[in-house]
Amino acid sequence: MNAKGSFCPECGFWFGRGTRSDQQNKAMHLYFTMLAQVLNDAGLDVRKTMKQDFELPWTEALVKELLWRPVQMAMLNKKSTTNLNKMEISDVYETINRHLSQTHGVHVAFPSDHHAQAGGNL
């Protein structure tokens, strides 16, 4: 890590100790939407992923509240995503991505400037 922080070549962001940028906030919410779609397409509804007794398709809000926020709280003891710095966003993402990849074979790259240029809504 240098004075700027660390660079993630996969997402194209520098992660440091500063607060998240508007771009990172947009990227987080785009990731929530993209992951919801991939989980639904894989047939992994909330019940199958979270061991619940009801079938419910994933949405951006459910990804944030049932996946992202519990990991964030467990790792960082921070309830609001607005309190995350750039490195913490990377850490939470990596934890969720690793778990879903290992348990369900699901991987969604964190959105980047390249995604926006390719027609994504970042």
C-alpha positions as CSV (number, residue, x, y, z in Angstrom):
1,M,0.0,0.0,0.0
2,N,1.3,3.4,-0.9
3,A,0.2,7.0,0.1
4,K,-2.9,6.6,-2.1
5,G,-3.8,3.2,-0.7
6,S,-3.9,0.0,-2.8
7,F,-5.1,-0.4,-6.4
8,C,-7.5,-3.2,-7.3
9,P,-6.9,-4.1,-10.9
10,E,-10.2,-6.0,-11.1
11,C,-12.4,-3.0,-10.3
12,G,-10.1,-0.2,-11.3
13,F,-10.3,1.7,-7.9
14,W,-7.7,2.9,-5.5
15,F,-8.7,1.8,-2.0
16,G,-7.3,3.9,0.8
17,R,-8.4,5.2,4.1
18,G,-10.5,8.1,2.8
19,T,-14.3,8.1,2.8
20,R,-16.0,6.5,-0.1
21,S,-16.6,8.5,-3.2
22,D,-19.9,9.1,-5.0
23,Q,-18.5,6.8,-7.7
24,Q,-17.9,4.0,-5.2
25,N,-21.4,4.4,-3.7
26,K,-22.8,4.0,-7.2
27,A,-20.6,1.0,-7.8
28,M,-21.7,-0.6,-4.5
29,H,-25.4,-0.3,-5.5
30,L,-24.7,-1.5,-9.0
31,Y,-22.9,-4.5,-7.5
32,F,-26.0,-5.2,-5.3
33,T,-28.2,-5.2,-8.4
34,M,-25.8,-7.3,-10.5
35,L,-25.4,-9.9,-7.7
36,A,-29.1,-10.1,-7.2
37,Q,-29.6,-10.9,-10.9
38,V,-26.8,-13.5,-11.0
39,L,-28.1,-15.2,-7.9
40,N,-31.6,-15.3,-9.3
41,D,-30.4,-16.6,-12.7
42,A,-28.5,-19.3,-10.9
43,G,-31.7,-20.4,-9.2
44,L,-30.4,-19.3,-5.8
45,D,-33.3,-17.5,-4.2
46,V,-33.0,-16.0,-0.7
47,R,-34.3,-19.3,0.9
48,K,-31.6,-21.4,-0.9
49,T,-28.8,-18.9,-0.1
50,M,-29.8,-17.8,3.4
51,K,-31.6,-21.0,4.6
52,Q,-35.0,-19.4,5.0
53,D,-38.3,-21.1,4.7
54,F,-39.7,-19.0,1.9
55,E,-38.9,-18.5,-1.7
56,L,-38.0,-14.9,-2.5
57,P,-36.1,-13.5,-5.5
58,W,-33.0,-11.3,-4.8
59,T,-33.3,-7.5,-5.2
60,E,-30.7,-4.8,-4.7
61,A,-32.2,-4.0,-1.3
62,L,-32.1,-7.7,-0.2
63,V,-28.5,-8.0,-1.3
64,K,-27.6,-4.9,0.7
65,E,-29.6,-5.9,3.9
66,L,-29.1,-9.7,4.0
67,L,-25.6,-10.1,2.5
68,W,-23.6,-6.9,2.6
69,R,-24.7,-5.3,5.9
70,P,-24.4,-8.4,8.1
71,V,-20.8,-9.0,6.8
72,Q,-20.0,-5.3,7.2
73,M,-21.3,-5.4,10.8
74,A,-19.4,-8.6,11.7
75,M,-16.2,-7.3,10.1
76,L,-16.2,-3.6,11.0
77,N,-19.0,-3.0,13.5
78,K,-20.4,-0.3,11.3
79,K,-24.1,-0.3,10.5
80,S,-24.2,2.3,7.7
81,T,-22.5,2.0,4.4
82,T,-22.0,5.7,4.5
83,N,-19.4,5.2,7.2
84,L,-17.2,2.9,5.2
85,N,-13.9,4.0,3.8
86,K,-12.5,2.8,0.5
87,M,-10.5,-0.1,1.9
88,E,-13.4,-1.3,4.0
89,I,-15.6,-1.5,0.9
90,S,-13.0,-3.7,-0.7
91,D,-12.7,-5.9,2.3
92,V,-16.5,-6.5,2.6
93,Y,-16.8,-7.2,-1.1
94,E,-13.9,-9.7,-1.1
95,T,-15.4,-11.5,1.9
96,I,-18.9,-11.8,0.2
97,N,-17.4,-12.7,-3.2
98,R,-15.1,-15.4,-1.8
99,H,-18.0,-17.0,0.2
100,L,-20.5,-17.0,-2.7
101,S,-17.8,-18.3,-5.1
102,Q,-16.9,-21.2,-2.7
103,T,-20.4,-22.1,-1.6
104,H,-22.5,-21.4,-4.7
105,G,-20.1,-20.9,-7.6
106,V,-21.3,-17.3,-8.0
107,H,-19.0,-14.5,-8.8
108,V,-19.8,-10.9,-9.6
109,A,-16.9,-8.5,-10.3
110,F,-17.1,-5.2,-8.5
111,P,-18.3,-2.5,-11.0
112,S,-15.6,-0.2,-12.4
113,D,-15.2,2.7,-14.7
114,H,-14.8,0.1,-17.5
115,H,-18.3,-1.3,-16.7
116,A,-19.8,2.2,-17.1
117,Q,-18.0,2.6,-20.4
118,A,-19.4,-0.7,-21.6
119,G,-23.0,0.5,-21.0
120,G,-23.5,-0.2,-17.3
121,N,-25.2,2.3,-15.2
122,L,-22.4,3.6,-12.9
